[in-house]
């Protein structure tokens, strides 16, 4: 699974620390998400979608090879 978190965050001029605080996670969690080392819980994915006013599918890109 790929994601657009870093792209979206940078486009909006949001620091990792600020996004982490808004999501109630650590900055390290945001960094791990952006690098694809961690997949979010459903709750966190929904919070991120709400924060960016996008659908979860617009942020997290599932590919057939991700099974």
Buried (B, 14 or more C-beta within 10 A) or exposed (E): EEBBBBEBBEEEEBEBEEBBEEBEBEBEBBBBBBEEEBEBEEEBBEBBBEBBEEEBEEBBEEEEEEE
